[in-house]
Amino acid sequence: MHNITRTGLIFTLVGMIAIAVASTIAIQDTMVQLGIWLVTLILISYAGLNVERRAPDEEARLISENSELKEAERGRNEFFTRTVEELRIPLTSIDGHVELLLDQHLGKITKQQKDSLYAVKQEINRITRMIIDIIELANIETGDIALKKEEISFGGIIHDVTDRMQQTVELKGSTLTMDVPEDLPVISGDRDRLTRVFANILINAIKFTSEGRISVAAHAKDGELLTSVSDTGIGIPENAIDKIFDRFYKVDTASSGTGLGLPMAKEIIEMHGGRIWAESKEGRGSTFSFTIPVNGL
């Protein structure tokens, strides 16, 4: 069922860039793919109920139909990935022009114009992160992904990300504290992907915490590196806590996110042999924790 929502997401991303959302097309595509799934389920059920009476040629036909469905699925995945990757080209161009304007290479700008350009740049960065997450999930689903293993100081990743986020935290009127020992054990993993995991979790904490406190902690325990990000934000309803790692699920439906950051984080952490979970009280904050084996992959 992921392809249904992924196809709809393509239109959503295009709409964010061109300010146009093709809702009707997305719904039609969803209905067509839903029909394919229903037909598949009916075929499977029929085959299971008529095992004794199935002729060899009928079995061959079902196998052939299943192969065709898999081939169609593969084609949709490839089209999806190419389409999303193509969105990065105009975004890169737009970002370049924004940089030229901000650096005043094309003439002087007012403070109001500068603030507006910064807002545009933030939106470009947000959409770019979304595209990276979408491609990553698509590659994970198709098995077209390999971790680039190396020895990593995860404490260094934590400090690099928190330094970049410090200004955003202050703009939200919040404070950021850290309990990250200098002697954290070295782990083996994919630096870029683990950086993205921690950044996504921290961005979530900042997003839903205004004039509060965000705490980052990391320590070694039982052969694992345990990292936690806690906040005093709005928290997560009890009936949603088991769904937040589901793809495209959003606790706040009015949120501008896609519901991809946490599912992507879960996939990557599990590929590293670790675990990820959340604890929360609505209105009192949340804590997201994940582990990575210290003894490598």
SEBAVO-484076 format. One record per residue: x negated, y, z negated of N, C-alpha, C, CB in turn. Coordinates in steps of 0.02 Angstrom, whole numbers, plus 50000, padded with zeros to 5 digits. Atoms other than C-alpha are relative to their C-alpha. Glycine has a CB too. Layout:
N
XYZXYZXYZXYZ;...
//
This chain:
297
499594993950000500005000050000499575006450000500465000049940;500424994150002498495011549988500005003850065499304998149982;500024996649936498545015250174500585004850008500014995150055;499424995549995500275022950157499845006749969500614996949966;500154993850034499715035750031499395003450030499894998849926;500584997049970498045038350116500205003850063499474994750017;499784996549940498905042850280500345006549982500474995650041;499684993950022500005055250189499495005149977500494998649945;500514995550026498445062550108499625003550056499514996249957;500334996749943497655066050277500395006350019499964995350061;499594994249983499125077550318499965005349946500734997950010;500054995250055498985085550146499375004150006500034996549933;500634996549993497155089850173500015004850058499434995050008;499954995649942497485096850346500435006149982500304996450060;499564994450020498885107250269499645004949956500604997349963;500374995650044497705114250137499535004550040499614996149949;500474996049960496525120050273500385004550049499534995350039;499634996349948497795125750406500655002949974500154995550058;499384997750032499245129850284500614997350038500025007749999;499435003349968500395117350369500014992849981499975000850077;499955006950021500995100750303500514996350042500194999549925;499565003749956501725088150423500374994749960499614996750059;499645004550045502935080350297500394994750038500465003949955;499585004749963504085072350424499594994350030500385003650056;500435005149970502665063350512499764995249947499415003150035;500255004350054501985056950346500544995249978499775004249940;499455004350022503695050150297500134994650052500645004249987;499885005049948503945041750465499464994649999500025003450070;500555004850002502225033750454500074995349941499335003549998;499895004050059502605027850279500534994750012500205004449940;499465004749987504225019650335499784994550048500615003750029;500245005149952503375010950481499554995049964499615003350058;500455004650035501995003850370500374996049947499425003949968;499595003750048503264999150237500364994350035500515004649964;499675005349962504184989550370499534994350016500295002850065;500505005249986502584980350417499894995749938499345003250022;500115003850062502324975450235500594995549985499885004749941;499415004150013504114969350218500024994050046500645004250008;500015005649952503964958950376499494994849979499855002550071;500525004650023502344951650309500244995849941499365003849981;499755003550058503154947250143500534994850019500295004949949;499485004749977504634939150232499674993950032500485003450050;500355005549967503444928750339499674995449949499475002650049;500335004050052502464923150185500514995949962499615004549952;499475003550037504064918750091500284994250042500565004849980;499725005249956504754909150240499534994150006500165002950070;500505005349993503124899650260499984995849937499315002950015;500035003650063503124895050075500604995649989499935004749943;499385003950011504924888850077500084994450050500605004650003;499915005049948504694878250233499354996450016500275003350064;500645003449990503024869750207500104993250033499644999249934;499895006849975503734852550242500194999950074500544996549960;499745000049933504564857550405499575003750050500695002950000;500394995849956503184868650476499624995750051499525004349960;500355003549946502534862450643499305003050008500405000450066;500694997549991500684863950688499985006550040499584994850034;500014994049959501074876950822500265006149962500414999050064;499744994550040502074887350698499475002649952500634997849961;500544998150045500624887150575499475004050037499684993849967;500504996449960499444892650713500255007150016499864996250065;499724993449984500634906750759499955004749941500744999350022;500044995850060500694913050579499285002249987500284996249940;500704998350010498804912450567499805005550049499554993850009;500154995049949498694922350728500295006849982500264997850068;499684993850020499934935350666499645003249941500744998849982;500374997350058498974937050503499345003250023499874994449950;500624997249974497364939950600500125006750035499674995150049;499834993849967498214953250704500145005649950500604999150046;499864995150053498844961950547499355002549968500464997049946;500644998150030497084961750474499615004650047499594993849983;500354995949951496384968850635500315007050003500024996750070;499664993550000497704982650634499815004049937500764999150003;500204996850063497254986250452499305002950006500024994949942;500684997749991495424987650498499985006250044499574994450029;499974994249955495844999550640500265006249965500444998550059;499744994350038496875010650524499485002749952500644998049961;500524997750046495455011150397499475004050037499684993949966;500514996449962494205016350531500255006850023499784995850060;499714993649978495375029750599500055004849941500704998950031;499944995950060495705036150423499335003149981500284995949942;500664997650021493855037450380499735005150048499524994149993;500254995249950493405046050543500375006649994500094997250071;499604993950004494835058550523499795004249941500744998349995;500194996350060494355063350347499305002950007500044995549938;500684997549990492515064850393499995006050046499554994550027;499974994449954492975076450536500205006549965500494998550056;499804994050036493755088450410499415003649969500504998149946;500584996950031492025091750338499665004950048499514994849979;500344995749951491435100050500500255007249995500114997350071;499784993150007492575115450494499885002849930500745000550017;500134997650068492355116550305499285002549994500134994549948;500704997850002490465117650327499915006650035499554994750032;500044993749963490685131450455500305005749960500374999450068;499674994850041491895141150344499555002049942500684997649974;500434998650058490715139450196499405004350021499754993449969;500574996049975489275146250301500195007350010499744997150064;499784993149989490275161750351500145003549934500635000150044;499884997050065490805164650171499345002149967500384995049954;500664998450027488975164050118499725006450032499524994150010;500234994049965488545177050251500345006349973500124999450075;499634994350026489905188550186499805001649928500754998650003;500194998950070489435186050003499305003149995500024993449961;500684997350000487595189750041499975006850034499524995250033;499944993449968488195205450133499555000850061499845005549949;500384999749937487255200950292500425003150055499774993050020;499564997349949488785206750390500295006849978500574995250015;499764993550024489015223050294500174999849926500605002250040;499854999650071489375229050120500734998049986499875007149973;499335002050019490885222150028500155002949930500084992350000;499794997450065491885228449880500014994449948500695003450004;499975005150053491995219549712500624995750010500025003449930;499395003849989493785214449753499914994950057500595004750016;500145004649944493225206949919499534994449978499705003950059;500475005050024491795198049831500354994849957499445003449960;499625004750042492985190449703500424995350042500445003949951;499595004149955494125184449842499584994850037500385004450050;500445004749965492675176549935499764994449954499405003850029;500185005150049492125167549777500574995049991499815003249932;499425004550007493895160649760500054995350060500655004249993;500005004149939493825154549941499464994649996499905004450063;500555004850004492145146349910500154994449950499355003649979;499815005150049492815137349756500494995150029500305003349938;499515004549969494265130449857499664995550052500565004150033;500385004049952493065124749994499644994449964499505004350040;500365005150039492015115649863500474994749974499625003349942;499515004850027493575107749788500234995250054500605003749970;499775004349946494185101249956499444995350022500255004250060;500575004249981492435094949998499924994249952499365004250003;500055005450050492385085049835500554994950011500045002949929;499455004549987494085077749876499854995550060500655004050013;500165003949940493495072250048499484994749984499745004650056;500515004950019491955063949973500314994349960499445003549958;499675005250039493055054649848500424995450044500445003249946;499585004049955494255048949985499584995250041500415004650046;500445004349960492855042350095499704994649956499455004250033;500305004950046492055033849945500494994449985499775003449935;499495005050015493675024949899500154995650061500645003349976;499885003949939493965019750080499444995050012500085004750061;500575004549991492215012450090499994994449949499345004049996;499975005150052492425003349925500534994850019500165003149931;499455004549983494084995949984499814995250056500615003950020;500195004149943493324989450146499364996149987499935004350062;500625003450016491754983250059499395003050035500054992850018;500544996949962490704995150165499635005049956500285003650063;500354995750046489685001850020499454996049965500495003149948;500555003350035488024997749940499695005149952499464997350050;500304995550050487315005149780499265000950014500114997349929;500724998549993485615013649796499694999849931499885006950035;500245001050069484815006749639499315003249989499974992649984;500644997250022483435015949549500025000949924499855006850036;500034998850072482845019049372500225007249986499284998849973;499694993450011483855033649301499985001949926500725000050025;499904997150066483785044849149500695003250001499435005249982;499324997249996485645047449125500065006449959500514994849975;500004993750037485285060948997499855005950045499494999749943;500164994749952484525070949139500605001850043499424997950045;499384998849961486125068949241500495004249960500334993350022;499534996450043487175074949094499795007349994500024996849929;500234993150008486095090449068500085003950066499275000249977;499944996649935486075094749255500725002150014499744995550057;499304998649986487965093549272500285005249952500424993549996;499734995250049488375102749110499725007050011499844997649929;500284993449985487185116849157500385003450056499254999450019;499634997249943488105119149322500715002049981500034995050057;499314998850019489795118949234500085005149944500324993549978;499974995650059489345130549089500395006450013499305001649977;499664993749985489955146449174500764999050006499735003050065;499285001449993491635138449219500324998949932500114993950045;499755001150067491855132849039500125006749965499514995649959;499944993550032491545150548977500575004150029499345003850006;499444996449968492765157849103500674997649975499964999350076;499375002750028494105146349029500075001749926500024992450010;499974998150070493705153348857499864994249953500675002849985;500145006050040493095136348795499264999749982500224993750037;500695001250017491485130048717499824992850017499885001449924;500245006649981490425115148769499424998149953499774999950074;500535002550045489395105148643499774993250024500264999749926;500275006449978488265090348673499634996549944499525001150059;500385004350045487595075948570499684994650044500474996849944;500345004349953486375068048692499264999549980500075002750074;500705000850022484745061248617499515000050058499924993649960;500514999849949483135063848713499744993050018499425004449977;500285006749990482665045448694500514994950025499694997549937;499525004749971484145037848787499634994950044500545003750041;500345005049958483635021448871500135001250074500244993049980;499944999449928483345021149058500494994750025499314999250036;499545004749970484705012949162499834999250074500745002449991;500105001249929484725005849338500675001150035499744992750013;499374998649966486015012649459499925005050056500515002649952;499984995349944486525024449598500075007149972500594998250048;500014993450031486045042049543500575004550026499335003350013;499504995449972487195051649663500704998149978499955000150076;499325002150017488725041149626500145000749925500114992750022;499904999250072488485041049437500055007449982499424996749961;499944992850011488235059949444500715002350016499495003950044;499324998149979489895061449536500514997649949500164997150069;499545002650051490755050549405500025004749940499784992949978;500024995650058490165061249260500285006950016499285000649974;499754993449981490535077449354500765000050005499705002150067;499275000349994492325071949394500344999949931500204993850040;499715000550067492665067449212499945006749964499664994449959;500104993550033491925083849149500455005450031499275002250004;499564995149966492885094049280500724999249975499974999050077;499335001150026494505085949220500085003049930500154992549997;499974997350068494115090549040500045007650000499394997749959;500004992649995493755108649088500665002550027499425002450045;499384997949967495295109749198500595000349952500164995250057;499425000450044496505104749061499865002649929500244993049997;500164997250065495665113948917499875007550006499394996549969;500094992750001495875132748892499915002249927500605003650033;500154997450067495125141648742499964994449949500545005249979;500085005850044494665124948666499284997849997500434994350022;500675002750008493175113648641499924993650041499864998649926;500175006049961492355100748754499354997249972499945001650077;500595003150030491115088448682499764994250043500154997549928;500315005449962489915076948775499524996349954499635002750063;500445004150042489065062548685499764993950038500364997949935;500275006149968487955048148740499534996649951499645001650067;500475003850041487065034348646500014992750021500185000649925;500065007049983486485016448667500334995749946499254997950009;499655004450048487535002648588500094993150032500685003049979;499905007049979487484983648607499804998850073500734998049991;500255001249933486454983848767500345004150054500074992950017;499654995649952487514997448848499875007349983500774998550000;500014992850011487415016148870500725002450000499575003750055;499314997650008489045023648806500015007650005500304997749932;499934992849990489515040948869500735001949990499755002250070;499314997750014491055050548808500065007550013500204998349928;499834992949991491855067048858500675001249965500035001950077;499394998650039493115073648731500205007350009499894998449926;499764993249995494195089148740500595001149953500205001750072;499424998250042495535098348640500555002850043499795005149946;499524997449952496615101248793500714997449991499784998450069;499285001550003498415096948836500144992649987500335002150064;499895007150013498165078148820500404996650054500344999149935;499655004249951499025064048913500594996649966499524994750032;499425003550029500795057348880499864992649991500625001050043;500125007050014500815039948805500214995550058500384998049937;499765004349945501805032948952499585000850064500735001550015;500414998949941500475039249074499294997549991499985007450018;500695001650013498875033448991499774993850039499904998849925;500185006149963498915016449080500005001150076500464994449982;499944998849928499175024649250499485004750028500685002750016;500434994649977497845038049257499434997750045499715003649941;500525002549956496595026649344500294997050065499584994849964;499685002249938497865022149479499885005350055500764998849990;500134995349946497515029849648500605004450015499814996250063;499524994849982498455045949688500495001649943500394997950061;499554998450056499295046149516499775006449968500014994249949;500164993750034499375063349436500495000849942500055006050049;499584998750059500015066749259500405006350011499575000549936;499684993649986500385084649309500125000450076499565006149976;499855000149928501275083949477499885006850034500724997850011;500134993349972501005102749498499265001350008500325005349956;500734999249995499125100249488499785000150073499644994449961;500254999449931498115104549643499564994150019499615006550008;500425005749985497105088449631500374994750040499724997049936;499705005449961497405072449728500104993649961499574998550060;499965006150039497285059749589499504994850023500714997150003;500515004749974495705052149664499374999749957499815002050070;500624999750038494325057349544499924994349951499975006549964;500055005350051494705045049404499994993050031500585000549951;500055006649967495075029949518499324998850031500544999450053;500665000649970493455033349610499484998649945499815006350039;500465001050056492525034449443500054992849974500155004949943;499905006850024493285017849388499664994950046500754998449994;500295004649952492745008949547499245000049995500215001750071;500734999550001490955015349536499724997249935499795007350008;500245002650065490755011549350500044992350000500425002949942;499935007349999491404993849376499504996850048500714998050020;500525002549956490204991549523499334999749965499965004350063;500625000050039488824995449398500044995149942499855007049974;499935004850053489474981949282500245003049935499364996649989;499784996650060490214994449159500755000149993499745006949999;499294999250013491914999149089500165007449991500224995949936;499784993150010492925015249082500704999949972499965004150065;499334999850031494435019848976500135007149973500064994749943;499804993550026495385034548903500424999149937500395004050053;499594999650061496145038848734500265007149995499604997949936;499724993350001497315053448710500625000549956500175002150070;499384998250035498665061748607500275006350035499885001349923;499714994449964499835073248702499995006249957500714998450023;500044993850036499515091148651499405000649954500625001049961;500554999950048497955086548552499334998150032500144995349943;500645001449966496645082148682499914992850022499455001949956;500145006549972495855067248768499254998449993500214999650073;500695002349998494265056848766499944994850054499774997249931;500165004849947493595048048920499314997149986500035003250071;500625003450016492245035148890499834994850054500034996649932;500215005249953491225023749003499334997249978499975002750073;500635003350016489805011348983499634997850063500134994149954;500425002649946488355006249094499484995549967499665005850042;500505004550030487244991149055499305003250001499994993350036;500674997250005485524996448995499504995650037499805000749927;500475004749970484694980849065500074999550076500094993349970;499964999749927485114985649246500594996150027499364997350030;499435003149966486304978349375499894992550006500105003150069;
//
